Amino acid sequence: MPNTLGKTEICNIALRRIGVRPVNNVETDVSTPATELKAIWSLAVHSVLRGAEWNFARKIIPLAELNEEKVLGWDYLYRYPNDCAVLWAIEDENSIRSGDLNHKWESVLSPETNQQAIATDCPQAYGRYTALVEDPTKWDSQFVDCLGWRLATDVCQALASDTGLFSKCSQMYAACLSAAQTANKTEKNNDEEIYGFFVNARG
């Protein structure tokens, strides 16, 4: 289910979890809580996106080959997707639906143009990855819950007097992320719906 909470509401979830009064507007408030949350917001969002294969952010797209560059030990080199938070697998047209993942790969720096790239032996490869979805309205409720705990973990030492909060928030974040990993893996079993929407075919 899509999220209806904005940045300020999500930040206030984190503040309530550490016993700090909520802010009116995290973007315009000059209070210490607002300043701390603004400073770590982007890093926290990116970190949580990398923590699980979120269904709302999953993409499978054909990768653009770097034809003029090669990496020793690999047959193909592809450009790393610009909106990729974390790459999970290299697929081909058959493995996308069968789930047979046997393509080895590694993330490298291209030798000539010094751009982030993917080396593999798979021809006409597809990348399956979590996209950098930074619009809160695109997130699901479980992601928001995880982000709330991650934000609470990051700011509790600066804002709260209870020294035990960092450990508690860290544990809650880890548990929430583990539950999300399981839930997203379960939903992915319905591959007809998931892949039918997110896969971009080669033209």
For each residue, the residues with C-beta under 8 A, 3 or more apart:
1: 140 141
2: 137 138 139 140
3: 136 137 138 139 140 141 143 144
4: 137
5: 9 10 13 136 144
6: 9 10 136
7: 10 11 26 27 41 136
8: 11 12 23 24 25 26 27
9: 5 6 12 13
10: 5 6 7 13 14 136 144 147 148 151
11: 7 8 14 15 23 26 33 34 37 41 151
12: 8 9 15 16 22 23
13: 5 9 10 16 17 144 148 151
14: 10 11 17 18 37 148 149 151 152 155
15: 11 12 18 20 21 22 23 33 37 152 155 159
16: 12 13 19 20 22
17: 13 14 148 149 152 169 172
18: 14 15 152 155 156 159 160 162 165 169
19: 16 160 162 165
20: 15 16 33 159 160
21: 15 33
22: 12 15 16
23: 8 11 12 15 26 29 31 33 34 37
24: 8 28 29
25: 8 28 29 34
26: 7 8 11 23 29 34 37 38 41
27: 7 8 34 38
28: 24 25 34
29: 23 24 25 26 33 34
30: 34 35
31: 23 34 35
32: 35 36 158 159
33: 11 15 20 21 23 29 36 37 155 159
34: 11 23 25 26 27 28 29 30 31 37 38
35: 30 31 32 38 39
36: 32 33 39 40 155 158 159
37: 11 14 15 23 26 33 34 40 41 151 155
38: 26 27 34 35 41
39: 35 36
40: 36 37 43 44 151 154 155
41: 7 11 26 37 38 44 45 151
42: 45 46 134
43: 40 46 47 154
44: 40 41 47 48 147 150 151 154
45: 41 42 48 49 134 147
46: 42 43 49 50 85 132
47: 43 44 50 51 150
48: 44 45 51 52 143 146 147 150 177
49: 45 46 54 57 85 86 130 132 133
50: 46 47 85 86 130
51: 47 48 146 177 180 181
52: 48 130 146 177 180 181 184
53: 58 88 130 181 184 185 188
54: 49 57 58 130 133 140 143 180 184
55: 58 140 184 187 188 194
56: 133 138 139 140 143
57: 49 54 85 130 131 132 133 138
58: 53 54 55 128 129 130 131 188 194 198
59: 81 83 127 128 129 130 131 198 200
60: 91 96 126 127 128 195 198 199 200
61: 81 126 127 199 200
62: 124 125 126 200 201 202
63: 78 79 81 90 118 125 126 127
64: 78 79
65: 76 77 78 79
66: 69 77 78 79 110 113 117
67:
68: 112
69: 66 77 110 111 112 113 117
70: 74 77 111
71: 74 77 108 110 111 117 119
72:
73: 119
74: 70 71 77 106 119 120 121
75: 120 121 123
76: 65 119 120 121 122 123 125
77: 65 66 69 70 71 74 108 110 117 118 119
78: 63 64 65 66 117 118 119 120 125 127
79: 63 64 65 66 115 117 118
80: 84 87 107 115 116 117 118
81: 59 61 63 84 87 127 129 131
82:
83: 59 131 132
84: 80 81 87 127 129 130 131 132
85: 46 49 50 57 129 130 131 132
86: 49 50 129 130
87: 80 81 84 90 105 107 118 127 128 129
88: 53 128 129 130
89: 101 103 127 128
90: 63 87 103 104 105 118 120 122 125 126 127 128
91: 60 95 96 101 103 122 125 126 127 128
92: 95 96 103 122 123 124 125 126
93: 96 124 126
94: 97 98 100
95: 91 92 98 99 100 101 102 103
96: 60 91 92 93 126 128 195 199
97: 94 191 195
98: 94 95
99: 95 191
100: 94 95
101: 89 91 95
102: 95
103: 89 90 91 92 95 120 121 122 125
104: 90 120 121
105: 87 90 118 119 120 122
106: 74 118 119 120
107: 80 87 116 117 118 119
108: 71 77 116 117 118 119
109: 114 115 116 117
110: 66 69 71 77 113 114 115 116 117
111: 69 70 71
112: 68 69
113: 66 69 110
114: 109 110
115: 79 80 109 110
116: 80 107 108 109 110
117: 66 69 71 77 78 79 80 107 108 109 110
118: 63 77 78 79 80 87 90 105 106 107 108 125 127
119: 71 73 74 76 77 78 105 106 107 108
120: 74 75 76 78 90 103 104 105 106 125
121: 74 75 76 103 104
122: 76 90 91 92 103 105 125
123: 75 76 92
124: 62 92 93 202
125: 62 63 76 78 90 91 92 103 118 120 122
126: 60 61 62 63 90 91 92 93 96 199
127: 59 60 61 63 78 81 84 87 89 90 91 118
128: 58 59 60 87 88 89 90 91 96
129: 58 59 81 84 85 86 87 88
130: 49 50 52 53 54 57 58 59 84 85 86 88
131: 57 58 59 81 83 84 85
132: 46 49 57 83 84 85
133: 49 54 56 57 138 139
134: 42 45
135: 138 139
136: 3 5 6 7 10 139 144
137: 2 3 4
138: 2 3 56 57 133 135
139: 2 3 56 133 135 136 143 144 147
140: 1 2 3 54 55 56 143 144
141: 1 3 144 145
142: 145 146 176 179 180 183
143: 3 48 54 56 139 140 146 147 180
144: 3 5 10 13 136 139 140 141 147 148
145: 141 142 148 149 176
146: 48 51 52 142 143 149 150 173 176 177 180
147: 10 44 45 48 139 143 144 150 151
148: 10 13 14 17 144 145 151 152
149: 14 17 145 146 152 153 169 172 173 176
150: 44 47 48 146 147 153 154 173
151: 10 11 13 14 37 40 41 44 147 148 154 155
152: 14 15 17 18 148 149 155 156 165 169 172 173
153: 149 150 156 166 169 170 173
154: 40 43 44 150 151
155: 14 15 18 33 36 37 40 151 152 158 159
156: 18 152 153 159 160 162 165 166 169
157: 160 165 166
158: 32 36 155
159: 15 18 20 32 33 36 155 156
160: 18 19 20 156 157 165
161:
162: 18 19 156 165
163: 166
164: 167 168
165: 18 19 152 156 157 160 162 168 169
166: 153 156 157 163 169 170
167: 164 170 171
168: 164 165 171 172
169: 17 18 149 152 153 156 165 166 172 173
170: 153 166 167 173 174
171: 167 168 174 175
172: 17 149 152 168 169 175 176
173: 146 149 150 152 153 169 170 176 177
174: 170 171 177 178
175: 171 172 178 179
176: 142 145 146 149 172 173 179 180
177: 48 51 52 146 173 174 180 181
178: 174 175 181 182
179: 142 175 176 182 183
180: 51 52 54 142 143 146 176 177 183 184
181: 51 52 53 177 178 184 185
182: 178 179 185 186
183: 142 179 180 186 187
184: 52 53 54 55 180 181 187 188
185: 53 181 182 188 189
186: 182 183 189
187: 55 183 184 190 194
188: 53 55 58 184 185 191 194
189: 185 186
190: 187 193 194
191: 97 99 188 194 195
192: 195 196
193: 190 196 197
194: 55 58 187 188 190 191 197 198
195: 60 96 97 191 192 198 199
196: 192 193 199
197: 193 194
198: 58 59 60 194 195
199: 60 61 96 126 195 196
200: 59 60 61 62
201: 62
202: 62 124
203:
